[in-house]
Amino acid sequence: MTTTFQTDLTDTTYNGWTNYETWNVALWINNDEGLYHLAQEAGDYQTFKDALEGCITDDTYQTLDGVKWDDPKVNIVEINEDVFDF
């Protein structure tokens, strides 16, 4: 039996992303065809959020996992670099 220990206790990333919220937003944009096309048309995350907000007719301005698209924890710079290739 092999035991593995975490040696870097300061690593607070989530699957290589800044945090869970950033990872979840990127996951949805990159894996939902409609969101992906909207993102490509938008060109950046702020424009994407504005366009998405215009499409929503109720209070569900969040991913299906419950992360709000405008959550302040979402690392917009990282999203722009990954999704929008800035």
C-alpha positions, 0 to 999 in steps of 0.5 A, a space after each residue: 500500500 502506498 500513502 501519498 501526502 500533500 506537501 504544499 498546504 498553501 495550494 488553494 487552487 481548484 483543478 488548476 484554477 484560482 478557485 471553485 467559482 472560476 473553475 465552474 464558470 469556465 467549465 460551463 462556458 467551455 462545455 455548453 454549446 450555447 454559452 460557448 457561442 455566446 462567449 465567442 460572440 461577446 469577446 470578453 467576460 464582461 460583455 458575455 455577462 451582460 449578454 447573458 443577463 439580457 437573455 435571462 427572464 428570471 432570477 437564475 443568473 447562475 450556473 446550474 451548479 449555483 455559482 452566480 455569473 457575477 460572483 466576485 470570487 470569479 477571476 475575470 482575468 483568468 476567464 478572459 485568458 482561457 475562454 477569450 484568449 486574451 
